[in-house]
Amino acid sequence: MPRSTLRHAALALLATTAIAATPAAAQEPQRVLALVTTAEPQVQGMAFVLLNAMRAQGATVEVMLCGPAGDLARREPPGPAATPLRPMNATPAQMLAGIVRAGVRTEVCALYLPNAGVGPEALIEGVRPAQPPEMARRMTDRATTVLPF
């Protein structure tokens, strides 16, 4: 696994531990924005597993997909389908679809669709293109923790 992938995984695990260790009564609900860009299925899957765990602990989570990870949000993803990951027995695209169905705000970056040569109709229901000014505002909000995957 590339060194940058391990670093991102360690940062995500550290952030999750910090969220879990803070008493709920002492804080407002945590807001987490996950930037998923990796092509690595295990890292994609880990992102969605951790986001589900954060939601279960009361955090508000959001997802922005860009680069190769944007393909997860397509109705018909290009290339071969990923092998289901254990122990969930689901592909990263299936995991993403599950959190979208659960109401998690999910967007693809503004560069994804024009560079993939498709329009918003290519995205699964519940996923939309991000608007850079709005995304920038959410990313810089002090109450938001931004996690790269």
C-alpha positions as CSV (number, residue, x, y, z in Angstrom):
1,M,0.0,0.0,0.0
2,P,1.5,3.4,-0.9
3,R,2.8,5.5,1.9
4,S,0.3,8.4,1.3
5,T,-2.6,5.9,1.6
6,L,-1.3,4.6,4.9
7,R,-0.9,8.2,6.1
8,H,-4.5,9.0,5.1
9,A,-5.7,5.9,6.8
10,A,-3.8,6.8,10.0
11,L,-5.2,10.3,10.0
12,A,-8.8,9.0,9.5
13,L,-8.4,6.5,12.4
14,L,-7.0,9.2,14.6
15,A,-9.9,11.6,13.8
16,T,-12.4,8.8,14.5
17,T,-10.8,8.0,17.8
18,A,-10.9,11.7,18.8
19,I,-14.6,11.9,17.9
20,A,-15.3,8.7,19.9
21,A,-13.3,9.8,23.0
22,T,-15.0,13.2,23.4
23,P,-18.0,13.1,25.8
24,A,-21.2,13.8,23.9
25,A,-22.5,16.2,26.6
26,A,-19.5,18.4,26.2
27,Q,-19.8,19.1,22.5
28,E,-22.3,19.9,19.8
29,P,-22.8,17.1,17.2
30,Q,-19.6,16.7,15.2
31,R,-19.7,17.5,11.5
32,V,-17.4,15.5,9.3
33,L,-16.7,16.1,5.6
34,A,-14.9,13.2,3.9
35,L,-13.0,13.9,0.7
36,V,-12.8,10.5,-1.1
37,T,-10.4,10.6,-4.0
38,T,-8.4,7.3,-3.9
39,A,-8.8,4.5,-6.4
40,E,-7.9,1.9,-3.8
41,P,-11.1,-0.1,-2.9
42,Q,-10.0,-0.9,0.6
43,V,-9.5,2.7,1.5
44,Q,-12.8,3.7,-0.2
45,G,-14.5,1.0,1.8
46,M,-12.8,2.0,5.0
47,A,-14.0,5.6,4.5
48,F,-17.6,4.5,4.2
49,V,-17.3,2.1,7.2
50,L,-15.9,4.9,9.4
51,L,-18.5,7.4,8.2
52,N,-21.2,5.0,9.2
53,A,-19.6,4.5,12.6
54,M,-19.4,8.3,13.0
55,R,-23.1,8.6,12.1
56,A,-23.9,5.9,14.7
57,Q,-22.1,8.0,17.3
58,G,-24.2,11.1,16.4
59,A,-21.9,12.9,13.9
60,T,-23.3,14.6,10.8
61,V,-21.3,13.3,7.9
62,E,-21.0,14.5,4.3
63,V,-19.0,13.1,1.3
64,M,-17.3,14.6,-1.7
65,L,-16.0,12.3,-4.3
66,C,-13.4,13.3,-6.9
67,G,-11.0,11.7,-9.3
68,P,-11.2,7.9,-9.5
69,A,-13.6,7.8,-6.5
70,G,-16.1,9.8,-8.4
71,D,-16.8,6.6,-10.5
72,L,-18.4,5.1,-7.4
73,A,-21.3,7.5,-7.8
74,R,-22.1,6.5,-11.4
75,R,-25.2,4.5,-12.4
76,E,-22.9,2.5,-14.7
77,P,-19.3,2.8,-13.4
78,P,-16.6,2.4,-16.0
79,G,-14.2,-0.5,-15.8
80,P,-14.5,-3.8,-13.9
81,A,-16.6,-3.9,-10.8
82,A,-14.6,-4.1,-7.5
83,T,-14.5,-7.4,-5.6
84,P,-16.8,-7.2,-2.5
85,L,-14.8,-6.4,0.6
86,R,-14.9,-8.6,3.7
87,P,-16.5,-8.7,6.2
88,M,-19.2,-6.5,4.8
89,N,-19.4,-8.5,1.5
90,A,-20.1,-5.3,-0.4
91,T,-18.2,-3.2,-3.0
92,P,-17.3,0.4,-2.2
93,A,-20.0,1.5,-4.7
94,Q,-22.6,-0.5,-2.8
95,M,-21.4,1.0,0.5
96,L,-21.6,4.4,-1.0
97,A,-25.1,3.7,-2.2
98,G,-26.1,2.7,1.3
99,I,-24.9,5.9,2.9
100,V,-26.6,7.9,0.2
101,R,-29.9,6.1,0.9
102,A,-29.4,6.9,4.6
103,G,-29.5,10.6,3.7
104,V,-25.8,11.4,3.8
105,R,-25.2,14.5,1.6
106,T,-23.0,13.2,-1.2
107,E,-21.5,15.2,-4.1
108,V,-18.9,14.8,-6.8
109,C,-16.4,17.6,-7.2
110,A,-17.1,20.2,-9.9
111,L,-14.3,18.8,-12.1
112,Y,-15.5,15.2,-12.1
113,L,-18.4,15.2,-14.6
114,P,-16.8,17.4,-17.3
115,N,-13.6,15.4,-17.2
116,A,-15.4,12.1,-17.1
117,G,-17.4,13.2,-20.2
118,V,-20.8,12.6,-18.6
119,G,-23.6,14.8,-17.1
120,P,-25.4,14.7,-13.8
121,E,-27.8,12.2,-15.2
122,A,-25.0,9.6,-15.0
123,L,-25.0,9.8,-11.2
124,I,-26.9,7.6,-8.8
125,E,-30.0,9.1,-7.2
126,G,-29.0,11.3,-4.3
127,V,-25.6,12.4,-5.6
128,R,-25.1,15.8,-7.1
129,P,-22.3,17.9,-8.4
130,A,-20.7,20.1,-5.8
131,Q,-20.8,23.9,-6.1
132,P,-17.2,25.2,-5.3
133,P,-18.2,28.3,-3.3
134,E,-20.6,26.3,-1.1
135,M,-18.1,23.4,-0.7
136,A,-15.4,25.9,0.2
137,R,-17.6,27.4,2.9
138,R,-18.4,24.1,4.4
139,M,-14.7,23.0,4.3
140,T,-13.5,26.1,6.1
141,D,-16.3,26.1,8.7
142,R,-14.6,25.7,12.1
143,A,-17.2,23.2,13.2
144,T,-16.3,20.8,10.3
145,T,-13.6,18.2,10.4
146,V,-12.3,17.5,6.9
147,L,-11.0,14.0,6.4
148,P,-9.1,13.0,3.2
149,F,-9.3,9.4,1.9
